Amino acid sequence: MVFAIEDSPVYMMGAFDLMTWLVESKDQIEAVFPTGAGVPWSDHTSCFFCAVARFFRPDYHNNLVSNWLSALDGVVENLQRGAKVADVGCGHGWSTVIMAKAFPNSLFIGYDFHPNSIEHAAAHAREHGVTANTRFEIATAKGYPEKDFDLVAFFDCLHDMGDPAGAAAHVRRSLKPDGCWMIIEPMASDKLEDNLNPVGAFTMRARQWGACRPRCRRKSVPRSARRPARSVSARSSPRAAFAVSGALPRRRST
Ligand SMILES: C[S@@+](CC[C@H](N)C(=O)[O-])C[C@H]1O[C@@H](n2cnc3c(N)ncnc32)[C@H](O)[C@@H]1O
């Protein structure tokens, strides 16, 4: 189950791919560490994006429809009837494809600012026969063009963004008044000692400092906005899910 069954919830080959990538990137990260200059997405080896996709796919396969979406009030019913969904920072698009398969009446648009990932996502949609209700576009989290979404989902990417507050404001503008924003992120304890274990060491500290943090640093945003939110920074249990509904006060776009 760990090495060979790709749909198993404990399939770990993506973690080995990520470790390979971390070792390969050591010199690159060491070079920018003293200055905090950061490393843009485009400078990572292509293997990194495949590794990320392979690492997260089993979690999405086993949890996304059965546990995460069903935990949100009325969202599954809406998706069954036919909803409009954005998967922002979709990477290789596994989350988009899994949702599109489960909810054929709904439309899913995957956005990512990394062109090569968008190409992979579109190829995965073709392989899995969901081109009729999916679309993949190159766009940033603050600049994707469509509006009136019933659901906007961010899977393991809000903490990668240089301006998470700007992305949040854009999400609000793009949602219908009763729409929902789902954020899936690694969970971190507020207490450092609770994160001092193998999962915390690899998933949170090595990955955070080797990949996520250097990417945030490359964005031109106010220093205060670069801090990862407390809940997304360093916890050892697998995932935290947050949902924000459109019932919150909305600010008009200018
Ligand atoms: C850790 S990967 C997660 C990918 C995918 N959601 C998954 O779970 O497999 C983070 C993704 O966010 C994308 N990303 C980061 N910052 C972004 C931004 N400002 N706008 C759009 N996409 C962004 C990256 O290109 C990358 O594909």
The ligand as an ORCA input file, in Angstrom:
! r2SCAN-3c Opt
* xyz 0 1
  C       1.980     23.065     -3.309
  S       1.330     23.324     -4.911
  C      -0.298     22.603     -4.762
  C      -0.837     22.257     -6.091
  C      -2.233     21.607     -6.076
  N      -3.240     22.477     -5.507
  C      -2.175     20.322     -5.308
  O      -2.720     20.267     -4.207
  O      -1.564     19.349     -5.796
  C       0.918     25.075     -4.918
  C       0.408     25.546     -6.287
  O       0.026     26.912     -6.164
  C       0.413     27.584     -7.359
  N       0.537     29.003     -7.006
  C       1.367     29.546     -6.080
  N       1.176     30.871     -6.000
  C       0.190     31.170     -6.904
  C      -0.464     32.381     -7.287
  N      -0.143     33.534     -6.722
  N      -1.423     32.319     -8.223
  C      -1.751     31.130     -8.814
  N      -1.166     29.954     -8.502
  C      -0.218     29.976     -7.544
  C       1.715     26.919     -7.782
  O       2.024     27.098     -9.130
  C       1.413     25.469     -7.399
  O       0.874     24.751     -8.484
*
